[in-house]
């Protein structure tokens, strides 16, 4: 794994990109997990959860390599604390996906069939928010090459603003999902209400941490 960071000895932004892409592999499995759960395919759900755990571990290895090598960097075009803050926020995303996988597999939880469309729509909105943040991070190294200023920086700020809008839409989708859940309160066990509340919160955190990652990048741009 050390070789990954050694590829980017002149700048850690390439490694940051690799870390974000690894998180993206985790996020890319979230909808599949819920589809497997909705379809009652426990074996497929367990298989996806196992793969997510492996991918999250790889993301952790990259994160640790970045942190171990960053102090030895001769020059950074941004404040080290700001860079590490971006890394910390985006690292919370694969962590969150792994937490979702645990919640979906550790307990067989009743899923009302009527939830399918609304639930997958909520998941998709959170994933969409992440993809927008992933795009920002994966192009950050290119922006660093031009000094984090100019038209490219202005375009990135617009993309970051868009992420804020998407996160708001994800919050609204979460509210709709909770409203749907409490409409069925009499039909669900108390433990199911509690468990689904936890699941909805974790899914929403994909969007929340995506926005926070983008906001940390905005901070770096404003300091230039």
Rosetta blueprint (number, residue, H / E / L):
1 X L
2 X H
3 X H
4 X H
5 X H
6 X H
7 X L
8 X L
9 X L
10 X L
11 X L
12 X L
13 X H
14 X H
15 X H
16 X H
17 X H
18 X H
19 X H
20 X H
21 X H
22 X H
23 X H
24 X H
25 X H
26 X H
27 X H
28 X L
29 X L
30 X H
31 X H
32 X H
33 X H
34 X H
35 X H
36 X H
37 X H
38 X H
39 X L
40 X L
41 X L
42 X H
43 X H
44 X H
45 X H
46 X H
47 X H
48 X H
49 X H
50 X H
51 X H
52 X H
53 X H
54 X H
55 X H
56 X H
57 X H
58 X H
59 X H
60 X H
61 X H
62 X H
63 X H
64 X H
65 X H
66 X H
67 X H
68 X H
69 X H
70 X H
71 X L
72 X L
73 X L
74 X L
75 X L
76 X L
77 X L
78 X L
79 X L
80 X H
81 X H
82 X H
83 X H
84 X H
85 X H
86 X H
87 X H
88 X H
89 X H
90 X H
91 X H
92 X H
93 X H
94 X H
95 X H
96 X H
97 X H
98 X H
99 X H
100 X H
101 X H
102 X H
103 X H
104 X H
105 X H
106 X H
107 X L
108 X L
109 X L
110 X L
111 X L
112 X L
113 X H
114 X H
115 X H
116 X H
117 X H
118 X H
119 X H
120 X H
121 X H
122 X H
123 X H
124 X H
125 X H
126 X H
127 X H
128 X H
129 X H
130 X H
131 X H
132 X H
133 X H
134 X H
135 X H
136 X H
137 X H
138 X H
139 X L
140 X H
141 X H
142 X H
143 X H
144 X H
145 X H
146 X L
147 X L
148 X L
149 X L
150 X L
151 X H
152 X H
153 X H
154 X H
155 X H
156 X H
157 X H
158 X H
159 X H
160 X H
161 X H
162 X H
163 X H
164 X H
165 X H
166 X H
167 X H
168 X H
169 X H
170 X H
171 X H
172 X H
173 X H
174 X H
175 X H
176 X H
177 X H
178 X H
179 X H
180 X H
181 X H
182 X H
183 X H
184 X L
185 X H
186 X H
187 X H
188 X L
189 X L
190 X H
191 X H
192 X H
193 X H
194 X H
195 X H
196 X H
197 X H
198 X H
199 X H
200 X H
201 X H
202 X H
203 X H
204 X H
205 X H
206 X H
207 X H
208 X H
209 X H
210 X H
211 X H
212 X H
213 X H
214 X H
215 X H
216 X H
217 X H
218 X H
219 X H
220 X H
221 X H
222 X H
223 X L
224 X L
